[in-house]
Amino acid sequence: MTAQFPEEQGADGSFERQDDAFRDWISAEAGAPYPPAAGPGRYHLYVSLACPWASRTVIARRLLGLEEVIGMTVVDPIRDERGWAFRAAPDGSYSTDPVNGFAFLSEAYAASDPSVSGRVTVPVLWDREKRRIVNNSEDDICRMFNDVLAPALAGGPKVAKVDLFPPEIAAEQERLSAFIYDKVNNGVYKAGFAVGQEAYGAACRELFAALDELDARLGASRYLFGNRIVESDWRLFCTLIRFDAVYHGHFKCNLRRIADYSNLQGYLLDLYRQPGIAGTVNLDHIKRHYYFTHDDINPTRIVPLGPILDWSRPHGRMDK
């Protein structure tokens, strides 16, 4: 079997995700090359609504009140050998690039560092003044939105009554987020992009062991940390919302559906119905991207009609 991303394939057939290429930081320190207080419009976010990593930054931008000060452009969900593309969508759900006029996101990478190699990924946080990428790590971007840009440009998390990284739970949140990333967020990819039976089996079993553990945790708590929603919840949400539609079938993560978990399913519905969140989820982009783009996994490029998902059902989480 041909690997979807040959350069990220281990000798045993396992998927080994590449490192992020750009890790500069927006800082309020004097003389910092990327200051937060340069005014609205300096920083711009390039995302795909199909991508769970990018979707987490879209959610953070919305919850932290940064939509009016951090611009955002959505790429075409169909990615070919040229990478993520800027095209005009008939329904307006993705668009051409209004900032730089790029045709492909790879042009932003080349403009920032002509020597950069590896796969072009989303999200990308772009500096319009310096005309280069600041950062393409969703973890870093969410942190900068919460800790630096929201306080400087949108009144701050305390004003918005949102803090995605409460300091009093920092150590436990960091541990749990690392667990969710390795076993769940990246776990579905380790199963889906494996090209050997043993590598797939190990990744799939590890994934479902983690889901079982998280389901048990959510049996005693409405959210991962009691009754407040933090960034760890949104990183888990971005995988759960895609699970039954694409990871269960397309990535062969089919021991169980999220709908089969009493706590994870209700938790997913609860988060989906938080104010503003439904507007960040585009199931058409999600399904078309995975089933059409991953042609080594789905060579026919047929996008399935189902499953029928009802995210409006009662979730029963209020009493947790």
PyMOL commands that set and color helices and strands:
alter all, ss='L'
color gray80, all
select helices_A, chain A and resi 6-8+52-63+106-112+138-153+157-160+167-185+187-192+197-217+231-247+258-260+262-272+278-280+283-293
alter helices_A, ss='H'
color red, helices_A
select strands_A, chain A and resi 43-47+71-74+124-127+132-135
alter strands_A, ss='S'
color yellow, strands_A
deselect
rebuild
show_as cartoon
